[in-house]
Amino acid sequence: MEADKSISALDKSKATAATHWRRSRYLTAFLLTSWFFLTFGILFFARELSAYTFFGWPFSFYMAAQGLTLFYVALLAIFSLWMRKIEDAYHTEISEKNPNLSQIKDSNLKDIR
C-alpha cells in the first residue's frame, strides 16, 4: 500500500515537471518567434519604412540602430519576469506535494536573493 503512495507521488512530480517544462518551452518559442519576425520585418521593409522619420532620422535607420536593441532588452525582461512566475508556480506545487522540499527551497532562495 505504501509503495502505491510513493508511485503516485512520483507520477504527480513527473506531471508537474512536464507541465513546467512545457510552459518554459512555449515561452521560449513565443519570444524567439517574436524576435525573428520583428528583426526580419524591420530589415525586409527598410525601404518602405524610410519614408517615415523619427527624430529627424529615417524610421528604418532608427529601428535598426536603436529600436531593435530596446526591443531585445524588453524581450529579456519579459523572459525573466515570466520565467520567475513559472518557476514560483512550479516550486509551490512541488512544496505542496513534498513539505520537506519547501524547507530546502527556502534556504536556497535566501542564498540566491
C-alpha positions as CSV (number, residue, x, y, z in Angstrom):
1,M,0.0,0.0,0.0
2,E,2.8,2.4,0.8
3,A,4.5,1.6,-2.4
4,D,1.4,2.7,-4.3
5,K,1.5,6.1,-2.5
6,S,5.2,6.6,-3.4
7,I,4.5,5.7,-7.1
8,S,1.5,8.1,-7.1
9,A,3.6,10.9,-5.6
10,L,6.3,10.2,-8.2
11,D,3.8,10.3,-11.1
12,K,2.5,13.7,-9.8
13,S,6.0,15.0,-9.6
14,K,6.7,13.9,-13.1
15,A,3.5,15.5,-14.3
16,T,4.4,18.8,-12.5
17,A,7.8,18.8,-14.1
18,A,6.4,18.1,-17.5
19,T,4.0,21.0,-17.1
20,H,6.8,23.3,-16.0
21,W,9.0,22.2,-19.0
22,R,6.0,22.7,-21.4
23,R,5.4,26.2,-20.2
24,S,9.1,27.1,-20.4
25,R,9.3,25.8,-24.0
26,Y,6.1,27.7,-25.0
27,L,7.5,30.9,-23.6
28,T,10.9,30.4,-25.3
29,A,9.2,29.6,-28.6
30,F,7.0,32.7,-28.4
31,L,9.9,35.0,-27.6
32,L,12.1,33.5,-30.3
33,T,9.3,33.9,-32.9
34,S,8.7,37.5,-31.8
35,W,12.5,38.2,-32.1
36,F,12.7,36.6,-35.6
37,F,9.7,38.3,-37.1
38,L,10.4,41.8,-35.7
39,T,14.0,41.6,-36.8
40,F,13.2,40.2,-40.2
41,G,10.3,42.6,-40.7
42,I,12.3,45.7,-39.9
43,L,15.2,44.7,-42.2
44,F,12.9,43.4,-45.0
45,F,10.7,46.5,-45.1
46,A,13.6,49.0,-44.6
47,R,12.9,50.9,-47.9
48,E,9.2,51.3,-47.1
49,L,9.9,52.4,-43.6
50,S,12.5,55.0,-44.8
51,A,9.5,57.2,-45.9
52,Y,8.8,58.0,-42.2
53,T,11.1,59.9,-40.0
54,F,11.7,59.7,-36.2
55,F,13.6,62.5,-34.5
56,G,14.9,63.5,-37.9
57,W,16.2,60.1,-38.9
58,P,14.6,57.6,-41.3
59,F,12.5,55.2,-39.3
60,S,14.2,52.1,-40.6
61,F,17.6,53.5,-39.6
62,Y,16.3,54.3,-36.1
63,M,14.8,50.9,-35.7
64,A,17.9,49.1,-36.8
65,A,20.2,51.2,-34.7
66,Q,18.1,51.8,-31.5
67,G,14.6,50.4,-31.7
68,L,15.5,46.7,-32.1
69,T,18.0,47.0,-29.3
70,L,15.3,48.3,-27.0
71,F,13.0,45.5,-28.1
72,Y,15.7,42.9,-27.3
73,V,16.1,44.3,-23.8
74,A,12.3,44.2,-23.4
75,L,12.3,40.5,-24.6
76,L,14.9,39.7,-21.9
77,A,12.8,41.5,-19.2
78,I,9.7,39.6,-20.3
79,F,11.5,36.3,-20.3
80,S,12.9,37.0,-16.8
81,L,9.6,38.0,-15.3
82,W,7.6,35.3,-16.9
83,M,10.1,32.6,-16.0
84,R,10.1,33.7,-12.4
85,K,6.3,33.3,-12.4
86,I,6.6,29.9,-13.9
87,E,9.4,28.8,-11.5
88,D,7.4,30.1,-8.5
89,A,4.3,28.2,-9.5
90,Y,6.4,25.0,-10.0
91,H,8.2,25.3,-6.7
92,T,4.8,26.0,-4.9
93,E,3.3,22.8,-6.5
94,I,6.4,20.7,-5.5
95,S,6.5,22.0,-2.0
96,E,2.8,21.3,-1.5
97,K,3.4,17.7,-2.6
98,N,6.5,17.2,-0.5
99,P,6.7,19.5,2.6
100,N,10.4,18.6,3.2
101,L,11.4,20.3,-0.1
102,S,9.9,23.6,0.9
103,Q,12.5,24.0,3.7
104,I,15.3,23.3,1.2
105,K,13.8,25.7,-1.3
106,D,13.5,28.5,1.3
107,S,17.1,28.1,2.4
108,N,18.4,28.1,-1.2
109,L,16.3,31.2,-2.1
110,K,17.8,33.1,0.8
111,D,21.3,32.5,-0.7
112,I,20.2,33.4,-4.2
113,R,18.1,36.5,-3.5
